[in-house]
Amino acid sequence: MRVAIAGGGLAGLACAKYLVDAGHTPIVLESRDVLGGLVAAWKDEDGDWYETGLHAFFGAYPNMLQLFKELGIEDRLQWKQHTLIFNQPEKPGTLSRFDVPDIPSPINVIVSILRNNDMLTWNQKIRFAIGLLPAIVRGQKYVEDMDRYSLLEWLRLQGVDEKVNTDIFIAASKALTFINPDEVSATIPLTALNRFLQERYGSKIAFLDGSPTERLCQPIVDHIIERGGQVKLNVPLKQIVLNPDGTVKHFLLRGLNGAPDEILTADLYVSAMPVDVMKVLMPQPWAEMEFFKKLDGLEGVPVINLHLWFDRKLTDVDHLLFSRSDLLSVYADMSNTCREYANPDKSMLELVLAPAKDWIDRSEEDIIAATMKELEKLFPQHFAAENPAKLLKSKVVKTPRSVYTASPGRQACRPTQATPIANFFLAGSYTLQRYLGSMEGAVLSGKLAAQEISKVQPAIADASAPDLQLAAS
Ligand SMILES: Cc1cc2nc3c(=O)[nH]c(=O)nc-3n(C[C@H](O)[C@H](O)[C@H](O)COP(=O)(O)OP(=O)(O)OC[C@H]3O[C@@H](n4cnc5c(N)ncnc54)[C@H](O)[C@@H]3O)c2cc1C
C-alpha cells in the first residue's frame, strides 16, 4: 500500500522504515529542508555542527537500540561510564556522581544511591526509598494513576524530604521534560525511574558519534529509499482534504517559491507532525470528534539549546552533566563526548536552557550573557580566574514548541496511533506509548503506527516480510 506520511522527524522516519520492511511503499513529506524535526542539526560557516537539542540515548531505549541494530549502525553510539553526574551549586566547580556498579538491577541503582554521600543524608535516602516503594511494587498501573499529581505533590504525599526534590528531582524533571517538579506529572519521572530500576543498563547513557541528521536520520532514509519508499524535503502539508464520509481524500501539499500546490493521493495517510501543527491542520469535521478534541489538551513546551565554543579546554568529563542551575538543565562538553565534534584543545559546551518560557522571546545576547554567568559557578576555575576562558563563538537554537508539556492529566489527552478515521493514523512522541516525549517515544510511536497500518491489510509486496516486533520492554 502507498502510505503518505507528513513529517520527517524520528516518528515519521521510523514509521516509514517499518512500513517498507513490511512491504509497503511510504512517502515521507517533510516541510523543512532538513530531516529530523527536534533532532535536526546544521553546519555553520566554519563547518561546525549545531543542533536543535543536546541528545542523550539511554540503555532503557529498547526500540531505539533495536533500530540502530537493524540499520547496522550500533557502533555509532558512544556509551559512557554507567554513572549520573550532578554539579553541586553549594560547592561551585565540584561534581557528585552516582556510580552504578555492574551488578543486576535494581540493586545496582540502589547501591549507587546508597554510596553517594554528597547529596543526601542516610535519613533522606531511607525516606526516599520508602516513598518510592509503591511505584516499584505496584508497577506501571500505579505509575499511570499518579498522572493526577504533580511530581512535587506526589513527593510530599510520600513524605519524601524536600531536599530530595531540590537536589535530584528538579534536575531530573528539567532534563526529562524541560519543566519543574511543581509543573510536571508524577507519572513521567516515575516511569523513567521504573525503567532505570528494572533494567541493568537502563540508566546508562550514550551519545551519538556525530550529528543526528547525518548519523541517524540519513541511514533510515537510505533504508527506506533502497526498498522503494520515498523521502521528500521542502514539502509542507497544507491541508488534509476529506471525502464526504470524513475519510481522507488526499493530502494537499503547499507549493513553495511560487510553485502551485499539489495533490498527493495514497491508500493510507499518517500525520507524524508535531501535535501543535496537527491541531492547526485538523479538518473541521474531525475537530468535533472526542478522539481529536483531546489534542486540545496537548501543547509543545519551549526549550532553548545553546552551543558555546571556547578558546581552551574547560573540562575532561566525557559525559552528560546535570547542572542543577535555575537557568540550565543538562549540558555536555561535546568536544569530549562526540567523536565528530572532538577537539583536544578547545571545549564546545552544548547546554539546554529550561524551563524556557521566560527566555524564549529574549535576545540571543541576553541568553548568552545569562548562561555565561552560570558558567562562572559551574567552572569557577576558568571564569572567575584572572585569565578567564574566552568565548569564541556561539549558536542559540530556540524551539518555542518542542515535546508536549507533560503536566498532570496529559496522559488522558495522548491519542493512540489508530484513529476513528479508517485511512488516517498518528505518529509522534506525543502519541500514546509507554515513553515520554523522547527519541525512544518517537521511534516506538512510528513503529506502532506501522503495526496498525499493517493490520488494515497484510503486506502485499513481500510475503516473507517479517512481522513487526516491539522490542522487549
Ligand atoms: C532541546 C531538546 C533536547 C532533547 N533531548 C532529548 C534527549 O536527550 N533524549 C531524548 O530521547 N529525547 C530528547 N528530546 C526529545 C526528542 O528530540 C523528541 O521527542 C523527538 O525527536 C520527537 O520526534 P517526533 O518525530 O515525534 O517529532 P518532531 O521531531 O517534532 O518531528 C515532526 C516533523 O514534522 C515536520 N512538520 C511540521 N509541520 C509539517 C507540515 N505541515 N508538513 C510536513 N511536515 C511538517 C517538522 O518539521 C518535523 O520534522 C529533546 C528535544 C529537544 C528539543
The ligand as a Tripos MOL2 file, in Angstrom:
@<TRIPOS>MOLECULE
LIG
   53    58     1     0     0
SMALL
NO_CHARGES

@<TRIPOS>ATOM
      1 C1         16.4640   20.6180   23.3120 C.3       1 LIG1
      2 C2         15.9700   19.2060   23.2020 C.ar      1 LIG1
      3 C3         16.6470   18.1830   23.8610 C.ar      1 LIG1
      4 C4         16.1690   16.8740   23.7940 C.ar      1 LIG1
      5 N1         16.8680   15.8930   24.4320 N.ar      1 LIG1
      6 C5         16.4720   14.6120   24.3390 C.ar      1 LIG1
      7 C6         17.2540   13.5790   24.8700 C.ar      1 LIG1
      8 O1         18.3350   13.8110   25.4380 O.2       1 LIG1
      9 N2         16.7980   12.2910   24.7490 N.ar      1 LIG1
     10 C7         15.6170   12.0080   24.1000 C.ar      1 LIG1
     11 O2         15.2680   10.8240   23.9930 O.2       1 LIG1
     12 N3         14.8590   12.9790   23.5730 N.ar      1 LIG1
     13 C8         15.2460   14.2700   23.6600 C.ar      1 LIG1
     14 N4         14.4880   15.2680   23.0930 N.ar      1 LIG1
     15 C9         13.1520   14.9380   22.5600 C.3       1 LIG1
     16 C10        13.2110   14.3050   21.1720 C.3       1 LIG1
     17 O3         14.0300   15.0730   20.3260 O.3       1 LIG1
     18 C11        11.7930   14.2760   20.5760 C.3       1 LIG1
     19 O4         10.8970   13.6530   21.4750 O.3       1 LIG1
     20 C12        11.6910   13.5270   19.2600 C.3       1 LIG1
     21 O5         12.7650   13.8310   18.3970 O.3       1 LIG1
     22 C13        10.3550   13.8960   18.5930 C.3       1 LIG1
     23 O6         10.2380   13.2700   17.3370 O.3       1 LIG1
     24 P1          8.8700   13.3440   16.5280 P.3       1 LIG1
     25 O7          9.1290   12.7240   15.2180 O.co2     1 LIG1
     26 O8          7.7820   12.8210   17.3720 O.co2     1 LIG1
     27 O9          8.5360   14.9030   16.3460 O.3       1 LIG1
     28 P2          9.3650   16.0440   15.5950 P.3       1 LIG1
     29 O10        10.8090   15.8160   15.7590 O.co2     1 LIG1
     30 O11         8.7950   17.3360   16.0610 O.co2     1 LIG1
     31 O12         9.0160   15.8240   14.0450 O.3       1 LIG1
     32 C14         7.9150   16.4000   13.3990 C.3       1 LIG1
     33 C15         8.3000   16.7350   11.9650 C.3       1 LIG1
     34 O13         7.1580   17.2460   11.2660 O.3       1 LIG1
     35 C16         7.5980   18.3050   10.4210 C.3       1 LIG1
     36 N5          6.4470   19.1330   10.0370 N.ar      1 LIG1
     37 C17         5.8870   20.1410   10.7350 C.ar      1 LIG1
     38 N6          4.8660   20.6730   10.0410 N.ar      1 LIG1
     39 C18         4.7810   19.9860    8.8770 C.ar      1 LIG1
     40 C19         3.9300   20.0750    7.7300 C.ar      1 LIG1
     41 N7          2.9480   20.9970    7.6440 N.pl3     1 LIG1
     42 N8          4.1460   19.2170    6.6940 N.ar      1 LIG1
     43 C20         5.1390   18.2680    6.7500 C.ar      1 LIG1
     44 N9          5.9650   18.1660    7.8100 N.ar      1 LIG1
     45 C21         5.7850   19.0060    8.8720 C.ar      1 LIG1
     46 C22         8.6370   19.0090   11.2760 C.3       1 LIG1
     47 O14         9.4650   19.8570   10.5060 O.3       1 LIG1
     48 C23         9.3810   17.8170   11.8790 C.3       1 LIG1
     49 O15        10.4330   17.3850   11.0660 O.3       1 LIG1
     50 C24        14.9740   16.5800   23.0960 C.ar      1 LIG1
     51 C25        14.2960   17.5970   22.4070 C.ar      1 LIG1
     52 C26        14.7960   18.8870   22.4400 C.ar      1 LIG1
     53 C27        14.0670   19.9750   21.6860 C.3       1 LIG1
@<TRIPOS>BOND
     1     1     2 1
     2     2     3 ar
     3     2    52 ar
     4     3     4 ar
     5     4     5 ar
     6     4    50 ar
     7     5     6 ar
     8     6     7 ar
     9     6    13 1
    10     7     8 2
    11     7     9 ar
    12     9    10 ar
    13    10    11 2
    14    10    12 ar
    15    12    13 ar
    16    13    14 ar
    17    14    15 1
    18    14    50 ar
    19    15    16 1
    20    16    17 1
    21    16    18 1
    22    18    19 1
    23    18    20 1
    24    20    21 1
    25    20    22 1
    26    22    23 1
    27    23    24 1
    28    24    25 2
    29    24    26 1
    30    24    27 1
    31    27    28 1
    32    28    29 2
    33    28    30 1
    34    28    31 1
    35    31    32 1
    36    32    33 1
    37    33    34 1
    38    33    48 1
    39    34    35 1
    40    35    36 1
    41    35    46 1
    42    36    37 ar
    43    36    45 ar
    44    37    38 ar
    45    38    39 ar
    46    39    40 ar
    47    39    45 ar
    48    40    41 1
    49    40    42 ar
    50    42    43 ar
    51    43    44 ar
    52    44    45 ar
    53    46    47 1
    54    46    48 1
    55    48    49 1
    56    50    51 ar
    57    51    52 ar
    58    52    53 1
@<TRIPOS>SUBSTRUCTURE
     1 LIG1         1 GROUP 0 **** ****
